[in-house]
């Protein structure tokens, strides 16, 4: 699992860097950065051996991950690059954490079942999102 985590971290870093470059074009960058997120999720699924399809990858991103970080700040020219980098990095790290947690407890049959593994990953992402929200609220 360590080599997969190293590959996942390299994937997250490469996509975060790409988002930084793209984000210098305010407003236009927001859909491009979201596209990078979907591409990164596809790449992470391959790294971890999660069988998916385009619907799965897009659904995971749009239904769960968009609530983690605010995208509108990417439209501000001075902040755009930093926000885009953090946005991609945060999504990648959350997704990798969720997948590792699911894989650690899933049976091989569950991993091979696209619908079952998708549900497990979505549930884990929701837990992570709730935990982060609670942490933010308690630190304020």
For each residue, the residues with C-beta under 8 A, 3 or more apart:
1: 4 5 100 103
2: 5 6
3: 6 7
4: 1 7 8 47 48
5: 1 2 8 9 96 100
6: 2 3 9 10
7: 3 4 10 11 47
8: 4 5 11 12 44 47 48 92 96
9: 5 6 12 13 96
10: 6 7 13 14
11: 7 8 14 15 40 43 44 47 92
12: 8 9 15 16 40 44 88 89 92 93 96
13: 9 10 16 17 89
14: 10 11 17 18
15: 11 12 18 19 36 37 39 40 43 88 92
16: 12 13 19 20 84 85 88 89 92
17: 13 14 20 21 85
18: 14 15 21 22 36 88
19: 15 16 22 23 33 36 84 85 87 88
20: 16 17 23 81 82 84 85
21: 17 18 24 81
22: 18 19 25 29 32 33 36 84
23: 19 20 26 29 33 74 80 81 83 84 85
24: 21 29 77 80 81
25: 22 28 29
26: 23 29 74 75 76 77 80
27: 30 75
28: 25 31 32
29: 22 23 24 25 26 32 33 74 75 80 84
30: 27 33 34 71 72 74 75
31: 28 34 35
32: 22 28 29 35 36
33: 19 22 23 29 30 36 37 71 74 84 87 88
34: 30 31 37 38 61 66 71
35: 31 32 38 39
36: 15 18 19 22 32 33 39 40 88
37: 15 33 34 40 41 61 65 87 88 91
38: 34 35 41 42 57 58 61
39: 15 35 36 42 43
40: 11 12 15 36 37 43 44 88 91 92 95
41: 37 38 44 45 57 60 61 65 91 95
42: 38 39 45 46 52 57
43: 11 15 39 40 46 47
44: 8 11 12 40 41 47 48 50 92 95 96 99
45: 41 42 48 49 50 51 52 56 57 99
46: 42 43 49 50
47: 4 7 8 11 43 44
48: 4 8 44 45 96 99 100 103
49: 45 46 111
50: 44 45 46 99 111 117 121
51: 45 111 112 114 117
52: 42 45 56 57 114 118
53: 56 57 114
54: 57 58
55: 58 59
56: 45 52 53 59 60 114 118
57: 38 41 42 45 52 53 54 60 61
58: 38 54 55 61 62
59: 55 56 62 63 118
60: 41 56 57 63 64 65 95 118 121 122 125
61: 34 37 38 41 57 58 64 65 66 91
62: 58 59 65 66
63: 59 60 66 122
64: 60 61 67 122 125 126 129
65: 37 41 60 61 62 68 91 94 95 125
66: 34 61 62 63 71
67: 64 129
68: 65 90 91 94 129 132
69: 83 86 87 90 91
70: 73
71: 30 33 34 66 74 87
72: 30 75
73: 70 76 79 80 83
74: 23 26 29 30 33 71 79 80 83 84 87
75: 26 27 29 30 72 80
76: 26 73 79 80 83
77: 24 26 80
78:
79: 73 74 76 82 83
80: 23 24 26 29 73 74 75 76 77 83 84
81: 20 21 23 24 84 85
82: 20 79 85 86
83: 23 69 73 74 76 79 80 86 87
84: 16 19 20 22 23 29 33 74 80 81 87 88
85: 16 17 19 20 23 81 82 88 89
86: 69 82 83 89 90
87: 19 33 37 69 71 74 83 84 90 91
88: 12 15 16 18 19 33 36 37 40 84 85 91 92
89: 12 13 16 85 86 92 93
90: 68 69 86 87 93 94
91: 37 40 41 61 65 68 69 87 88 94 95
92: 8 11 12 15 16 40 44 88 89 95 96
93: 12 89 90 96 97
94: 65 68 90 91 97 98 125 128 129 132
95: 40 41 44 60 65 91 92 98 99 121 125
96: 5 8 9 12 44 48 92 93 99 100
97: 93 94 100 101 128
98: 94 95 101 102 121 124 125 128
99: 44 45 48 50 95 96 102 103 121 124
100: 1 5 48 96 97 103 104
101: 97 98 104 105 124
102: 98 99 105 106 117 120 121 124
103: 1 48 99 100 106 111
104: 100 101
105: 101 102
106: 102 103 110 111 117 120
107: 110 111
108: 111 112
109: 112 113
110: 106 107 113 116 117 120
111: 49 50 51 103 106 107 108 117
112: 51 108 109 117
113: 109 110 116 117
114: 51 52 53 56 117 118
115: 118 119
116: 110 113 119 120
117: 50 51 102 106 110 111 112 113 114 120 121
118: 52 56 59 60 114 115 121 122
119: 115 116 122 123
120: 102 106 110 116 117 123 124
121: 50 60 95 98 99 102 117 118 124 125
122: 60 63 64 118 119 125 126
123: 119 120 126 127
124: 98 99 101 102 120 121 127 128
125: 60 64 65 94 95 98 121 122 128 129
126: 64 122 123 129 130
127: 123 124 130 131
128: 94 97 98 124 125 131 132
129: 64 67 68 94 125 126 132 133
130: 126 127 133 134
131: 127 128 134 135
132: 68 94 128 129 135 136
133: 129 130 136 137
134: 130 131 137 138
135: 131 132 138 139
136: 132 133 139 140
137: 133 134 140
138: 134 135
139: 135 136
140: 136 137
